[in-house]
Amino acid sequence: MIFANGTLLPDTERNTVLDSLETQLNAVRAAPPLEAETVIRAVDALGKRLEAGEFAPLLARFLPAGVGLDQLLPLLRREALEAKLAAELGPEPFRPVKLAKTTARALPLGVLFHIAPGNMPGLPVYTALEGLLTGNINLIKLPHGDKGLSLAAFQLLAEQEPRLAPYLYAFDLSSGQREELDALAALADGLVAWGGDGAIEAARTLAGPGCKLIEWGHRLSFAYVSGYEDREGELSSLAAHIVDTGQRLCSSCQVIFLDTGNWEEGAAFCRDFLPYLERAAAKRPGPSGGASASLSGHTALLERVADGRAAGEALFRGKGCSAVLRPGRELELSPMEGNVLVKLLPQAELLPALRRQKGRLQTAGLLCEPGKREELAQLLARAGVTRVTRAGSMSAAFPGEAHDGEYPLRRYVRVVDVEL
């Protein structure tokens, strides 16, 4: 399906839409930019309707088990959107600023082509919303497996506020449909690329010389355990985070690093942590969740045994989950689906170990005594981490926060100077 001009269209209309798209985009760009207040008012109204249960059947149809409104609504409130604008672009972001000889004004880049991610429901809508807040026209390549959630959300937005319709287009394209992707990229002033290394490399070949490439690449996150403030609560929260996210998000815990160099202490942690993982796994929605996790962990183990990489590891297998105590201090992907890696990383060696993944670090879930929290958070930040959270908040969204250490809205605007 295609979303264009506020309407859902069949894929058979794609060539017709693409043939007339440049003319339509130029007509929109020739008019005054979309005001942020128009976007905020529409999103806030839609959020209130969601909260009132108006779209419950729609959400039940599109949202996967375990994803609820409590994760979405905080991002759809007026106060959150206003705080985001103020934090990223200042209290009066689009007001002209008089300088000595010129007037400076922030304006949208123009047209953003979003290659949207599919690792979390709603992310295509979120990246488009950031484009709307900055007054940009948004062309969205939907990810495989979106299943209509984003298209439904765009239609609701356009119905709530028809003025948004000319600023939203969505296409269900595969990565192999290069001719269509090239056509969309040729219209863009900025290409917003989400995904792993392969997706980013592909995006670089799409963005022409006149197109700004805005990369949101793959990131790795971990937990660091150096004591506890509330051991029972923190370990329960960390286990729930690991299982609930399936370890599929950039903010998901892949490795639990322990502030020790003692292997026996590492083994003791794994034995102690496994029951927490099992309790979280038992609550996993869906009848096949545990089986999927067991298969994921078992497959990963067999692959490592086959090529000799499992030497020296200690596997602690639970029901629908596992903990693997692995030698070495590298941050790496886990087998996922509730199968977490555990490694030893004394505080004195934390920075050099993490720096080997510079540019890929995102969230650190920090477990420690209250008196050590500020010191360790600063050390993690110096190592390159861009978020430090509590154990269970690694994938939580905080209004006004940066994304991978940057404010996205700043990348979606340009400053125009006009001589007085």
Residue pairs with C-beta under 8 A, 6 or more apart in sequence:
1 8
1 9
1 10
1 11
1 148
1 151
1 172
2 8
2 9
2 10
2 11
2 13
2 14
2 17
2 169
2 170
2 171
2 172
3 9
3 151
3 154
3 155
3 168
3 169
3 170
4 13
4 17
4 21
4 169
4 170
5 24
5 165
5 166
6 155
6 158
6 159
6 162
6 164
6 165
6 166
6 168
8 151
8 155
9 17
11 172
14 171
14 180
17 169
18 180
18 183
18 184
21 169
21 183
21 187
22 187
24 166
25 111
25 137
25 187
28 137
28 166
28 167
29 110
29 111
29 137
33 94
33 107
33 108
33 135
34 108
34 132
34 135
34 163
34 164
34 167
35 94
35 135
36 85
36 93
36 94
36 133
36 134
36 135
38 161
38 163
38 164
39 81
39 129
39 132
39 133
39 161
39 164
40 78
40 81
40 82
40 133
41 78
41 161
42 157
42 160
42 161
42 164
43 76
43 78
43 81
43 129
43 157
44 76
44 77
44 78
44 81
45 160
45 161
46 76
46 156
46 157
46 160
47 73
47 76
47 77
49 55
49 160
50 59
50 69
50 72
50 73
50 76
51 69
51 73
55 156
58 152
59 69
62 121
62 147
62 148
62 149
62 152
63 121
63 149
64 121
65 285
65 286
66 244
66 284
66 285
67 121
71 397
72 122
74 80
74 397
74 399
75 126
75 397
75 399
79 399
80 399
80 400
81 133
83 399
83 400
84 133
84 399
84 400
84 409
85 93
85 133
85 409
86 93
86 400
87 400
87 407
88 400
88 407
88 408
88 409
88 410
89 106
89 134
89 407
89 409
89 410
89 413
93 106
93 409
93 413
94 105
94 106
94 107
94 135
95 105
96 103
96 104
96 105
97 103
97 104
97 105
98 420
99 417
101 419
101 420
102 417
102 418
102 419
102 420
103 417
103 418
103 420
104 415
104 416
104 417
104 418
105 415
105 416
105 418
106 413
106 414
106 415
106 416
107 135
107 413
107 414
107 415
107 416
108 134
108 135
108 136
108 412
108 413
108 414
109 134
109 136
109 189
109 190
109 212
109 412
109 413
109 414
110 136
110 137
110 189
110 190
111 136
111 137
111 138
111 139
111 187
111 188
111 189
111 190
112 131
112 136
112 137
112 138
112 139
112 188
112 189
112 190
112 191
112 192
112 214
112 412
113 139
113 141
113 184
113 185
113 187
113 188
113 190
113 191
113 192
113 206
113 211
114 124
114 127
114 128
114 131
114 138
114 139
114 140
114 141
114 192
114 194
115 141
115 191
115 192
115 193
115 194
115 195
115 199
115 203
115 206
116 123
116 124
116 127
116 128
116 140
116 141
116 142
116 143
116 146
116 150
116 194
117 123
117 124
117 127
117 143
117 194
117 195
117 216
118 124
118 143
118 144
118 145
118 146
119 248
119 249
119 250
120 248
120 249
121 149
122 149
122 150
122 153
123 143
123 194
124 140
124 142
124 143
124 146
124 150
124 170
125 149
125 150
125 153
125 154
127 140
127 192
127 194
128 138
128 140
128 150
128 154
128 168
128 170
130 408
130 409
130 412
131 137
131 138
131 167
131 192
131 412
132 138
132 164
132 167
132 168
133 409
134 409
134 412
134 413
135 413
136 167
136 190
136 412
137 166
137 167
137 169
138 167
138 168
138 169
139 169
139 170
139 171
139 184
139 187
139 188
140 150
140 168
140 169
140 170
140 171
141 171
141 173
141 181
141 184
142 150
142 151
142 170
142 171
142 172
142 173
144 174
146 172
150 170
151 170
151 172
154 168
154 170
157 164
157 168
158 164
158 165
158 168
171 180
171 184
173 180
173 181
175 181
175 202
181 206
182 206
185 191
185 206
185 207
185 208
185 211
186 208
188 207
188 211
189 210
189 211
189 212
190 211
190 212
190 213
190 214
190 411
190 412
191 203
191 206
191 207
191 211
191 212
191 213
191 214
192 214
192 216
192 412
193 199
193 200
193 203
193 204
193 213
193 214
193 215
193 216
193 217
194 216
194 217
195 203
195 216
195 217
195 218
196 217
196 218
197 217
197 218
200 215
200 217
200 218
203 213
203 215
204 213
207 213
212 411
214 408
214 411
214 412
216 403
216 404
217 360
218 250
218 360
219 250
219 251
219 360
219 361
219 362
219 363
219 404
220 250
220 254
220 331
220 332
220 333
220 357
220 360
220 361
220 362
221 249
221 250
221 251
221 252
221 253
221 254
221 361
221 362
221 363
221 364
221 365
221 387
221 394
222 253
222 254
222 255
222 256
222 257
222 331
222 363
222 364
222 365
223 238
223 253
223 255
223 256
223 257
223 364
223 365
223 366
223 367
223 391
223 394
224 256
224 257
224 259
224 345
224 350
224 364
224 365
224 366
224 367
224 368
224 376
224 380
225 256
225 257
225 258
225 259
225 269
225 367
225 368
226 259
226 347
226 366
226 367
226 368
226 369
226 372
226 376
227 259
227 367
227 368
227 369
227 372
228 234
228 235
228 367
228 368
228 369
229 367
229 368
229 369
229 370
234 367
234 390
234 391
234 392
235 272
235 273
235 276
235 367
235 391
236 276
236 279
236 280
236 392
237 390
237 391
237 392
237 393
238 253
238 256
238 276
238 365
238 367
238 391
238 392
239 273
239 276
239 277
239 279
239 280
240 280
240 283
240 392
241 252
241 253
241 365
241 391
241 392
241 393
241 394
241 395
242 252
242 253
242 277
242 280
242 338
242 340
243 277
243 280
243 281
243 283
243 284
243 293
243 321
243 338
244 280
244 284
245 251
245 252
245 253
245 394
245 395
246 252
246 336
246 337
246 338
247 253
247 254
247 334
247 336
247 337
247 338
247 339
247 340
248 336
249 395
250 362
250 363
250 404
251 362
251 363
251 387
251 394
251 395
252 336
252 394
252 395
253 334
253 340
253 365
253 394
254 331
254 332
254 333
254 334
254 340
254 341
255 331
255 332
255 334
255 340
255 341
255 342
255 343
256 269
256 273
256 323
256 340
256 341
256 342
256 343
257 329
257 331
257 343
257 344
257 345
257 350
258 265
258 266
258 269
258 342
258 343
258 344
258 345
259 345
259 346
259 347
259 368
260 266
260 344
260 346
261 344
261 346
262 344
263 325
263 344
265 344
266 325
266 342
266 343
266 344
267 314
267 316
267 325
269 342
270 314
270 316
270 323
270 324
270 325
270 342
271 316
273 323
273 342
274 316
274 318
274 321
274 322
274 323
275 318
277 318
277 321
277 322
277 323
277 338
277 340
278 318
278 319
278 320
278 321
280 321
280 338
281 289
281 290
281 293
281 318
281 319
281 320
281 321
281 338
282 290
282 319
282 320
284 290
284 293
284 320
284 338
289 320
290 319
290 320
290 321
291 320
292 337
293 320
293 321
293 337
293 338
293 339
294 319
294 320
296 335
296 336
296 337
296 338
296 339
297 317
297 321
297 322
297 335
297 337
297 338
297 339
299 335
300 335
300 339
301 310
301 315
301 324
301 335
304 310
304 313
312 326
312 327
313 324
313 325
313 326
313 327
314 324
314 325
315 322
315 324
315 325
316 322
316 323
316 324
316 325
320 338
321 338
321 339
321 340
322 335
322 338
322 339
322 340
323 339
323 340
323 341
323 342
324 335
324 339
324 340
324 341
324 342
325 342
325 343
326 341
326 342
326 343
327 343
328 343
329 343
329 344
329 345
329 349
329 353
330 343
330 353
330 356
330 357
331 353
331 354
331 356
331 357
331 360
331 361
332 341
334 340
334 341
335 341
345 353
347 376
347 379
350 379
350 380
350 383
351 379
351 382
351 383
354 361
354 380
354 383
354 384
354 385
355 383
355 384
357 384
358 384
359 384
361 383
361 384
361 385
361 386
362 385
362 386
362 387
362 404
363 385
363 386
363 387
363 388
363 389
363 394
363 395
364 380
364 385
364 387
364 388
364 389
365 389
365 390
365 391
365 392
365 393
365 394
366 373
366 376
366 377
366 380
366 388
366 389
366 390
366 391
367 391
368 376
377 388
380 388
381 388
386 402
386 404
386 405
387 394
387 401
389 396
